[in-house]
Amino acid sequence: MPFIQVTFIEGRTSEQKERLIEEVSKTVSSVLDAPLETVRVCLNEIPSTHWGIAGKSIQRRQNE
């Protein structure tokens, strides 16, 4: 049973997340030759204040 975790900054629409789950599931099913019904996808949405690049949160970098 493949289990895929995708982490990204919050702000995507429900429709985008549904499409991501669908496309990732189909791709993993195809590449690993695993039944689609066995593929699990977990989306982890992170606030921009909790994600840092080069010592600054993304939120801070966007506000500079």
N, C-alpha and C positions, 0 to 999 in steps of 0.2 A: 504494500500500500504506500505509494509515494505521498509524502507530506511536504508541501512547499510553503515557505514563509516569505512574504513580501513586505518590506518595511519602506515606508515613504512618509513624507511630510503631509500632514492633514490639509484638506482643501479640495479634494476631488469630489465630484458628484457621485450620487448613488449609481447612476447609469454607467459612469466610467469604472467604478469598482466592480459592478456586475460584469461588464465586458472584460475587464482584466481577469477576473476569476474564470470566465468562460474560455478565454484565449489561452491562458496559462494551463488550464486543465486539458484542453485539447492538444496543446503542444507536448506536454509531458506524457500524455497518453500515447501519442504517436511515436515520440522519440524512444520511450522506454517499453513500447509495446505492452502497455498496461491497460486493463479495462478502464474506461472513463469513470465508471462507478466507484473505482478504488482510489481515485485521485482526490486528495484533500488540499485545500488552499486556505491559508490563514493570512489575513491582511492586518498589518500592524501600522496604525496611523500615529505618527509622532508630532506633537506640537513643535512649531519652529523654534520655540524657546528651549526645547530639549535636544536640539540637534546642533552640533557645533562643527565649524570648519575653521582651521587656522586660529584657534583660540577664541572664537566669537560665535555666539549663537547665530543661526540663520536669520532670526528676526532682527537682531542687532545689525547684522551685515546689510539687510534690506533697508533699514532705516538710516544708514549712513550716507 
